[in-house]
Amino acid sequence: MSPGHVLNKQRVYRIASIPADGIGPEVISAGIEVLEKLAVVLGEFEFRFDHFGWGSEFYKRHGKYIPDGGLDELKKYHAILFGSVGAPDVPDHISLWGLRLAICQPLQQYANVRPTKILRGISSPLKNCHPGDLDWVIVRENSEGEYAGQGGRSHIGQPWEVATEVSIFTRYCVERLLRFAFEIARKRARRKITVVTKSNAQRNGLVLWDEVAEIVKKDFEDVECDKMLVDAMTTRMVLHPETLDTIVATNLHADILSDLAATLAGSIGIAPTSNLDPTGQNPSMFEPIHGSAFDLVGKGIANPVATFWTAAEMVRWLGHEDAADTLLDCIENVCEAGIKTKDLGGTATTREVTDAVLDEIEHSLGYDIDLSSLPKRQSLRMGIERTRERQQKDKSVKRHSVKLGFD
């Protein structure tokens, strides 16, 4: 899923970090540690992070989430690493439209891509579903549709108050998203795509979706294509997950389906998101989908796996497929070793999971590096030793590090 046009001969990537709200700062900090470690160990590229303090606290002080000129500043970066937005004392529609959508839509990040699979070491709530049975990519239209922002309210507070929420579907945006999704399906082993709409009831915009899908699929004769109504799709995802591969749907439908998919794969705490501008004219933004989770703030138990997987997808988008696969392997090895947070049935803290992944990156690649060269690393060696002690206490745990032999 990497774009050939994201070129950087020096392979020094400037990344805009926007931790924002809730557990965002905790998991983004962990994600940056992992990315820095991966870069140092491989020696193939370098990351330079600049941190933006945009979030609900910024909004409460300044009356807006993004300062004047903020979007122009973001355009200077190769990618954006985003945490989460939302606070208990700020209405959700203000925080979402004030920050996340205020970045995605102007920067033309029209393809929201959410890979979902059961990682090794993680159990699905589906009784007979195991790693390999559920391995999907959900492609969500990210620029219009039900989240176009069109509509309004009048006669507010009166018994005859009226509110409208207008969905906008344009042939241009539908077709570019469908073609992008078909390209993803073509590159995957099964070459299979399911187009999800609700065209029996939504007889205008989603009939347009169906018609455009019929046109587009003629250019992808090597891709098997079927169609589902969104309500029937939910039952298929639960009862027959092995029949699905690439899934494409509208903004609202894919938003809901991808949360269901993450839960079926084990936890919403492991699920990544890529908000992509496939043209490469603007930076793409990468984020975990779990939200701000204020009930976990400061407890040190937030699951960082979604951010680590998100980081891997960012590395992939920047053109380093092997490095992305390496990172995902390391994440799975740690999960398989039983080092998991509470939402996955484990007892590990955010710090312990992070240290375990850092340890696995080092050992799976066969390097012994000077950790003192890494900036802002605190007690990393102590964390690695704690991880080893935990593993030695559980003789039943086997770790299978992948030896990749990078030069």
N, C-alpha and C positions, 0 to 999 in steps of 0.2 A: 504493500500500500504506500510505497514511497514515491514521491514525484521526481521525475527526472530533471525538472527545472529548478529544484532547490540546490543550487550549486554554491560551493564554498571551498575553493581550492586550498585555503589555509586550514580548513576544518576547525576553525575556532568559531563556536556558535554563541551568539549573544542571546540570552534567554531572559525574557521579562517574567519575573516571579510576582504573582498577585495572590498571596495567601488568603487575604480577606477575612472571613468570619468563622466563628465556631472552632471546630477542630482543624480548619484549614491551615493555620500557621503550624500546628503540630505535624500534620502529615506532609505538608510541603517541605518543611525543614528536613524531615526524614528522607523525602524523595530527592532533595538536592544532595544530601550526603551520599546516597546510593549512586546518583549520576556522576558525582565527582569521583567516587571510587572506581566506577566502571571506566571512566575516561582515563584515569591514571594507570590502571592495570593494563588496559588495552594499548594505550599510547597512540591511538589512531586519530583522536580528536580531542578537543578541549571545550569546556563550557565556561562561559562568563555570565554570571547571574547579576541582574540589577533588580532590586526589590521595590515594589510599589505598595504604599500603605493605603490603598483604596479598599474601602469596606464600609460597614455600617457605622463604625465609630467616626470615620472620616465624613460620612454623610450627615451624622448628627451635629458635627462641628461646622460643616460648610454648606449644608443644604443640597449637596449633590455627591454622587459617588465618584465621578470622573472629573478631574479639574479641567479647565479650559486648555485645549491643546493636547489633552491626554491621549487621544486616539492617534494623533500625528506622531506622538512620541513612541507609541507601541509599534508603529510601522517600521521603526528602525531596527527591530529585532527579528531574529530568524524564527522564533517561536515564543509562545506564551505558556507558562505553567501556572494554572489557576487552582485555588483551593476550593472554597465554597462561599456562597453569599447567603445571608439571611440572619436576622436577629429577632429575639422574642419581642422587642419593643419597636420594631419597624414592620409595617405590613408587607407581606410576601410579594405582592405585586409591585411594590415600590422598589424593593431590593433587587428583584429579578430583572425588571425593566431598567433599573438604574445602573446596573453593572454588567451582569453576564450578557443579557440580550443587547445591551448598549455597545458591547464589543463585537459579538457574533454577527449581528446584522450589518452594521456599517463596514466591517472588514470582510464582508462577503464570504463568511465561513458557512457556506450553504449545505455542506455535507457533514452531518453528525454521524460518526461511525462508532459503534459499540460492539466490540468482540465479546463473546460470552462462551465460556467453556468450563467444564468441571476440572479444576486444577488437581494435580496429583496431591493426595493427602487431604482433600476436602470432600465432604459427603454432600450429595444432593438430597433434599427432602423427598425427592421421588424415589420410591422404594427400589425399583429395579434399574435405576439410571446411574451409570458409572462413567468415569473418564473415557472419552471417545464417543459416548452415546449422545452427548449434548455438546456440540461444537458449532456455534453460529456466529455470523456477523450481521448485526442489525444496522441498516442504513436509514437514517432519518432525515427528511427534508427539514432544513434548519433556518430557512429565510422567510417563509411566508406561511400559507395554510391557516390553521386555527390560531397560530401565534403571530399573525400579521400585525396585530395591534390596531386593527380598524374597528370602529364602533364608538359607542358613547353612552352617556346617561343623561336623562332630562327629567325635570319635575322631581328632583331628588328629595326624599323624605315624605312625598305625598302618596296617598293611596294609589294614585294612577302613575306612579313612577315607572319609567321605561328604561331598560338597558338593552343595548345591542352589542353583540360580539360577532363581527363579520369575518368569515373565513375567505381568504383570497387564494385562488389557484390560477396561476398563469401557465400557459403552454410552455413558455420558455423555461421557467424554473422547474416545472415538473419533468420536462424532457432532459434537462442537464443532470438532474438528480438521478433519474432512472438510468441514463447512460453510464453515469459513474458507478451505480450499484451493479449494473450488468458487467462492467469491467472488473469489479471486485470478484463477482461470481466466476467469471472466466478464468481468473488467476488462481482460484481455489481448486482443490483436487476434485471435488464432486461436480463442479460446474453446474450448480443448481441454484435457482432463485425463486422465491415466493413473493408475489406482489400482493400487498394487503391493502384493502380499501373497505368502504362501507357503501358501495355504489347502489345497493338496492334501496337504501333509504335516503342517502345524500345524492340526489339524482342529477346534480349539475357538476359541481367541482370534482366529485370522485368518479363520475362517469367520464369526465375529461381524463382523469388519471388512468382509468381502464383503457381508454382509446389510445392514449399516448403509449402506454405499455405495449399494446398490440403492435404499434408501429415500430417501437424500439427493438422489440425482441426479434424482429425480422433481420436485424443487423447482427444478431448474436445467435445464429443457428446452432452453434456448438454448446449453448447454455440451455439446459432444461428449465422451463418456466412454467409455474402454475400460479393460480390466483386463489386468494382466500378472503372471505369477509372477516373483519377484525374480531367479531365475537366468536366465530368458529375457530379463529386462529388461537385464541387463548386455550381452548380445549385441546387443540392439536399439540401445542407446546407442552402441555402437561401430560397428555396420554401417549403421544407419539413423537417425542423430541428427536429421535433418530432419523425422521423423515425430512428434517429441515436442515438448511445450510445457510445461504444468504437470504436475508429478509429485508424488504424495502417497504416503507410506509410513510404516511404523512407525518407532519410535525407532532401532532397530538397522539396519534395512534402508536407511532414508534416510541414516543416518550413513555407511554404506559407499558407497552409490550417489553421494552428493554428493562424496566424495573422488575417486571415479572420474570424475565429471563435471568437477571442477576440473582434473584431469590431462588429460582430453580437450580442455579449453579452452586448454591451454597450460602451466599450472603450478598447483600447490596454493598457490603464493605470491601468486596474484591473487584468491583466492576469499574472499568476504565471508559473514558470518553475522549474522542478526538473531534474537535470542531474545525473542519478543514476548508480552506480555500484551495480547491484543486488546481487553480490557475497559477498559484504561487505568487500572485501579485501582492498579497497581504500575508502577514504571519498567521499561522494556524494556532489554535489554542487547545490545550490538553488539560483534562480535569478528571478527578474521580467523581462518580455520580452520587455519592452517598449524602451530600448536603452538609449543612453546618453542624448538625448533631450536638446542640448545646448541652444536652444531658451528659455528654462525655467530656466536655471541656475541662482541662486541668487534671483529669484523673489518670492520664498516662496509659489509657487502655484503648485508644482509638486504633482501628485496624489500618495500617499503612499500606496493605497489599494493593488496594485499588490505585493508590498514588504510584506505587512501584510499577504496576502494570501500565498505568498511564504514561509513566516515564519511558517505559520500553517502547510504547507506541510512538512517542515523540522521537525517540532515537531512530525508529524505523522510518518515520516520515522524513527525517533529515537525510535518509539515504543509507543508513548503516543496518542492513537487515541482519547480518550475523551477530552484531553486538546486541541488537534487540532480542534476538532469539536466546543469546547467552543469558541476558538479564532475566528473561522469563523462565528459563530453565533453573536459574538460581532461586528464583521466587518459589517455584514448584518444589525444588529440593528441600527448602526450608519448611514449607507446609507439610511435605511428606515426612519430615523428621518430627512432626508434632509440635513445632514451635508456632503456635497460633494464638490469636486473641480470643476473648470470651465469645464474641459473636460466632466464631467458628468452632466452639466447643473446647477451646484451649484456656490456658491460664497466663499466657505470656503478655507482657506489657508492650506498648509501642516501641520502647527502647530495645527490648530484648529481640523483638522480631527484626527491627532495623539492624541491630548488631549481627544477628544471625545471617541476614542477607549480605551484609558487608563481608562477613567471614567467608560465606559461600562463594562470593565473587572472587575473592583472593585465592581460595583453595581450589576451586573448579578450574581456574585458569593456570594453576601451578606456579604462581608468582609469590615471592616473599619481598614485599616492598617496604620502603621506609614510610610509615604512616605519619611521621612528624611533618612530612611535606604537605599534607593535606590541610587546607585552612579550616579553622573553626571546628576542629574535631576534638571532642572532649570525652575522655574515658573510653575511647574506642577499644583499646586493647583489653581493658577490664571487661567490657561487654563481650568481647570474643571469648575470653576465658570463662565468663559465666555461662555462655552458650555451650562451651565444651563440657563444663561440669554437669550441666543439665543432661546432656546427651550420655555421659558416662554413667549417670545414675539410672538411666533407662536402658537396660541391655537389649531390650527388644527393638529399639529404634535402629534402623539402618539408613545411613545416608549414602546416596549414590551421586557423587559429584561427576559432572560431565567433563571429561578431558577433551578440550577442543584444539589444543596445540597451536595457538596463535603465535606468530613470530613477534 
